[in-house]
């Protein structure tokens, strides 16, 4: 993909203007000079600049990747837990409270009629390096301990497209989602990617795996007392894929640390996450 790297940084409309006003030969000369500059930088493969330019090229050309022969992403390296009562909630929180990073997502029963208020949160998904949890919040009497995890400023929550999750959590529970990183908008806001990064793209870009996401399951009834196997798989992977992609970014693209929030950079530089990343590597992701 890096063969197209110059296209990521050249303003096509301006080049078109050069061609219109100065002619085709001038345009070709300018393009040749620009491409030579990028090639010279990329030749120095171990520099921060060359790594950044290569990554941006991969990011901008992610839709061009043929994923037909790639392995499917799955959550098999984690134990999976369904939390639907106060007792199992307490057991889960006793483990999660010591986490440093959690993958996060939530689901609501979809509404298909105009004017009908949005449904309340049906499930909240969390994962760490070893476990995945689906909390069926409407079946639990008291979820205060779970909300404390989400508002805890010492635990980083990583997710994709968290604007709605954040708003609904506050509207429904007056819970403020603290210490969160929205992986979806990160590259659009910091690296000026044309689009937000979805779960599928994140999985492909950082893990070199393809992810299956069923629209039928995403629009299914998340308020079911017993979730289907398809729902469980979908929910777990929504939280775990962003955890895995984020961890891989820290390992493989450490230079991207600078686009993360300052509070996270400080914790990272204090070696807060070293042991987590070691676990990630030993599990063979």
Secondary structure, DSSP 4 states (H G I P E B T S, - for coil): -GGGGGGGTS-HHHHHHHHHHH-HHHHHHHHHHHHHHHHHHHHSTTSHHHHHHHHHHHHHTGGG---TTSPBP--TTSEEEEE-SHHHHHHHHHHHTT-SEEEEEEEE----STTPPPPPEEEEEEE-SSEEEEEEGGG-S--HHHHHHHH-TTSEEEESS-HHHHHHHHHHH-----SEEEHHHHHHHHS--SS---HHHHHHHHH--B----HHHHTS-TT-SS--HHHHHHHHHHHHHHHHHHHHHHHH-GGGGGGS-HHHHHHHHTTTTHHHHHHHHHTT-
